[in-house]
Amino acid sequence: MNQLMLQDGIHYLKINGIMHWCKVAGTAHNTVPLIIVHGGPGGNHYVFERTLGLKLEGNMTVVYYEQRGCGRSEAPQDDGEYSINTLVEDLEELRKQLHVEKINLLGYSFGGQLCLEYALKYSKNVERMVLQAPSLDDFNDMYTVQIEGFLQVTKGEMKEQILKISKSKIALKEKYNQVWSIVDTENVDRLLFKNEEFAKLNRSLWEESQLSNTGKMSKVIFGTKASLPLIERIKGLEIDTCVIVGAHDYNTGVGMSYRITRQLKNGKLVIFENSGHFPDIEEMDKVCETIIEFLEQKGDIKVEPN
């Protein structure tokens, strides 16, 4: 039962009472649908569907959807209705509305975290997963990675200010907030990208989209702590998973991708040497080849030594 009920094109699906923007492409390939799960929290697919997404559509059935309150999807009336569990149930309802038994998942950044949460609850529905620079619910680790990342990419007075904040006695979250309050666009681009030209492309598409992140989902996600950390809950998860990350990722960090891969029973890690947080943009052709090869291969996945 892998014949999608939806045709290629844009659809608005009512999922758990919220109208979700959804785009289907490549149905002629008749493959297990690859559902793309965006990051943020609170992001959208505008850039992805105009970069790597186009290449993937030429090889397989691709389904994009934007999470509740994100991008072109409707927002819930209650600002609190953004819990991880709610987002997992939205993804499961999407699968049901597609009328498919099995799905492949590609989650980038926070989307990778959401894919892992979904896989823990609905593992029987997932054929394979690709996680690009996935995040975890260990926010202190993320705060540290990003502060250290800014120290790597900044210079002069800006670097001195960040160094002063990092050495101060205030709480880690407050350090993180202070650093982000002083960094400029140029340094944010350096944090996210190795190549300045790709940073410009990304930012131009952001501006072209006229879509913004309200911050409401982030507030809920970052304000909620699971009783058991995700890194512990995924131990032994059996779904074949390919984790990809840029060697110069200062946003979630290579270390986080490595730890996730080590916990998975059938995980492999692929590091892209000339990328930051978005290897899908900076090394698009290589990433595309890696994803296609992984989704098409048969048999068990062997964990690659690192």
Stockholm file with secondary structure:
# STOCKHOLM 1.0

chainA/1-306         MNQLMLQDGIHYLKINGIMHWCKVAGTAHNTVPLIIVHGGPGGNHYVFERTLGLKLEGNMTVVYYEQRGCGRSEAPQDDGEYSINTLVEDLEELRKQLHVEKINLLGYSFGGQLCLEYALKYSKNVERMVLQAPSLDDFNDMYTVQIEGFLQVTKGEMKEQILKISKSKIALKEKYNQVWSIVDTENVDRLLFKNEEFAKLNRSLWEESQLSNTGKMSKVIFGTKASLPLIERIKGLEIDTCVIVGAHDYNTGVGMSYRITRQLKNGKLVIFENSGHFPDIEEMDKVCETIIEFLEQKGDIKVEPN
#=GR chainA/1-306 SS CCCCSSCSEEEEEEETTEEEEEEEECGGGCCSCEEEECCTTTCCSTTGGGTHHHHHHTTSCEEEECCTTSTTSCCCSSTTCCCHHHHHHHHHHHHHHHTCSCEEEEEETHHHHHHHHHHHHCGGGEEEEEEESCCCSCHHHHHHHHHHHHHHHCCHHHHHHHHHHHHSSSCHHHHHHHHHHHCCHHHHHHHHCSSHHHHHHHHHHHHHHTCCCCSHHHHHHHTCCCSSCHHHHTTTCCSEEEEEEETTCTTTTHHHHHHHHHHSTTEEEEEETTCSSCHHHHTHHHHHHHHHHHHHCCSCCCCCCC
#=GC SS_cons         CCCCSSCSEEEEEEETTEEEEEEEECGGGCCSCEEEECCTTTCCSTTGGGTHHHHHHTTSCEEEECCTTSTTSCCCSSTTCCCHHHHHHHHHHHHHHHTCSCEEEEEETHHHHHHHHHHHHCGGGEEEEEEESCCCSCHHHHHHHHHHHHHHHCCHHHHHHHHHHHHSSSCHHHHHHHHHHHCCHHHHHHHHCSSHHHHHHHHHHHHHHTCCCCSHHHHHHHTCCCSSCHHHHTTTCCSEEEEEEETTCTTTTHHHHHHHHHHSTTEEEEEETTCSSCHHHHTHHHHHHHHHHHHHCCSCCCCCCC
//
